[in-house]
Amino acid sequence: QVQLVESGGGLVQAGGSLRLSCAASGIIFSINARGWYRQNPGKQRELVAVINGGGSINYVDSVKGRFTISRENAKNTVYLQMNSLKSEDTSVYYCKLEQLRDGVRYVYWGQGTHVTVSS
């Protein structure tokens, strides 16, 4: 089992910055990908940024140039640096970890951290 603990959310003014962290613990094998998603009430959870095991990175178009995903393997932690925040970035942010074990894909989610951007 893998546990994901997120931190770093909060209230920030538009144009400001926040850094989210997601620390993983437990039995970790071959990580396929780690990512950040966000979800607002009544809407589907959407991908914000993902970094796969090989290190390639993808972002949703709306955050390109403003958000940066990174990882620190020694700490099993992934980060999301969010700059130039906009009111539309207000959401609950979730981290996700996918790993493969004996050909089976396992997916884990964090509990979510709130980000509120005031205009």
Sequence and secondary structure as in RCSB ss.txt:
>XXXX:A:sequence
QVQLVESGGGLVQAGGSLRLSCAASGIIFSINARGWYRQNPGKQRELVAVINGGGSINYVDSVKGRFTISRENAK
NTVYLQMNSLKSEDTSVYYCKLEQLRDGVRYVYWGQGTHVTVSS
>XXXX:A:secstr
 EEEEEE  EEEETT  EEEEEEEEE   EEEEEEEEEE TTS  EEEEEEETT  EEE GGGTTTEEEEEEGGG
TEEEEEE S  GGG EEEEEEEEEEETTEEEEEE   EEEEEE 
